[in-house]
Amino acid sequence: MDENEYRTAYHGLNAQRCVFEKSILTRSCGCRFHEKFNLAEREGIRCIDTDCQQNCSIFLNESRSKARFALRLTEIVGNLLPHSKEIQVQKGALLGLQPDLPNLPATEISDIYTLIEKALDMCNDDLTLFPYEQLIPSISHHPARPKRTRKKK
């Protein structure tokens, strides 16, 4: 299966994509509304609740927008970031909602939407009013996952 066929099949199977898919696939985050599927030996994540997916999308888009300076980016075109920066925004923003947890790649987040609900409570159910500036230190200080080294035989 070539990459174009894969993308077409992926978007056909995953009409309601989880915006935190990359963080969930790192195996350090989970969500009660996610559902895994496999396609051509790859995993994908879909959201099973439309309202929750919209709230997560607003939260993540606002986090990306506010973190632009911390990520040393002049602009973010179409909400697309390199993989490592996307993980930094996703996981850093979520860990910023829980300052008692260590800001490490291996820190477990058991339910993403519980944290989104916490943010909704803080801003009276309008995520555009959330003080995202509070999350910037957590996003900018979230370390990249250490590179794996292959063992030599």
C-alpha positions in Angstrom: 0.0 0.0 0.0 1.6 3.3 -1.0 1.3 6.4 1.2 -1.4 8.1 -0.7 -3.6 5.0 -0.6 -2.9 4.7 3.1 -3.9 8.3 3.8 -7.2 7.9 1.8 -8.0 4.7 3.6 -7.0 6.3 7.0 -9.3 9.3 6.5 -12.1 7.0 5.4 -11.8 4.9 8.5 -11.1 7.8 10.9 -13.7 10.5 10.2 -13.5 11.8 13.8 -9.7 11.8 14.4 -8.5 12.3 18.0 -6.5 15.5 18.1 -4.3 14.0 20.9 -3.5 10.9 18.7 0.2 11.4 18.8 0.3 11.6 22.6 -1.9 8.6 23.0 0.3 6.6 20.6 3.3 7.3 22.8 1.7 5.1 25.4 1.9 7.7 28.1 -1.5 9.2 27.7 -5.0 7.7 27.6 -8.6 9.0 27.3 -11.9 7.4 28.1 -13.3 8.6 24.7 -10.5 7.1 22.4 -10.8 4.1 20.3 -7.8 2.4 18.6 -7.9 0.8 15.2 -5.3 -0.8 13.0 -4.7 -0.1 9.3 -1.8 -1.7 7.3 0.1 -2.6 10.4 -0.2 0.9 11.9 -2.3 2.2 14.7 -4.7 5.1 14.6 -6.9 6.7 17.2 -10.4 8.0 16.8 -12.7 9.9 19.2 -16.1 8.4 20.0 -17.7 11.6 21.2 -18.1 14.6 18.9 -18.5 17.3 21.6 -15.4 16.0 23.5 -13.5 16.0 20.2 -14.5 19.7 19.6 -13.4 20.7 23.1 -10.1 18.9 22.7 -9.6 20.6 19.3 -10.2 24.1 20.7 -7.9 23.5 23.7 -5.1 22.1 21.5 -5.4 24.8 18.8 -5.4 27.6 21.4 -2.4 25.9 23.1 -0.5 25.7 19.8 -1.3 29.4 19.0 -0.2 30.7 22.4 3.0 28.5 22.5 4.3 29.7 19.1 6.9 32.0 20.7 8.0 29.3 23.3 8.5 26.8 20.4 10.6 29.4 18.5 8.2 29.5 15.5 7.2 32.6 13.6 4.0 31.0 12.4 2.1 27.7 12.4 0.6 26.9 9.0 -2.6 24.9 9.1 -1.9 23.7 12.7 0.9 21.5 11.4 3.9 21.1 13.6 6.9 18.7 13.4 6.2 15.6 15.4 8.5 16.4 18.3 7.0 20.0 18.7 3.5 18.6 18.4 4.2 16.1 21.3 5.8 19.0 23.2 2.6 21.1 22.9 0.1 18.2 23.5 1.9 16.7 26.5 3.2 20.0 27.9 -0.2 21.6 27.9 -1.8 18.7 29.6 0.9 18.5 32.2 0.5 22.3 32.7 -3.0 21.5 33.9 -1.5 19.3 36.6 1.5 21.2 38.0 1.9 18.5 40.7 3.1 15.9 38.1 6.7 15.9 36.8 7.1 17.4 33.4 8.7 14.3 31.8 8.0 12.4 28.6 7.3 9.2 30.7 4.8 10.9 33.0 1.4 9.1 32.7 -1.8 10.9 32.0 -4.6 8.4 32.5 -7.5 10.5 31.0 -7.0 13.5 28.8 -10.6 14.5 28.8 -10.6 14.8 32.6 -8.0 17.5 32.3 -10.0 19.2 29.5 -13.0 19.2 31.8 -10.9 20.8 34.5 -10.0 23.5 32.0 -13.6 23.9 31.0 -14.5 24.4 34.7 -11.8 27.0 35.1 -13.2 29.1 32.2 -17.0 28.7 32.6 -17.3 26.2 29.6 -15.6 28.6 27.1 -12.1 27.3 26.3 -11.3 30.4 24.3 -11.3 32.3 27.7 -8.9 29.9 29.4 -5.6 31.5 30.6 -3.3 29.6 28.2 -0.3 31.7 29.3 -0.2 29.5 32.5 0.6 26.5 30.3 3.5 28.1 28.4 6.2 27.2 31.0 5.1 23.6 31.0 5.1 23.5 27.2 8.4 25.2 26.7 10.1 23.0 29.4 8.7 19.7 28.2 11.7 17.7 27.2 11.8 15.8 23.9 11.8 12.0 24.3 15.3 10.7 24.4 16.5 9.1 21.2 16.8 5.4 21.2 20.1 3.9 20.5 20.4 0.6 18.8 22.5 -2.1 20.4 25.4 -3.2 18.4 25.7 -6.9 17.9 
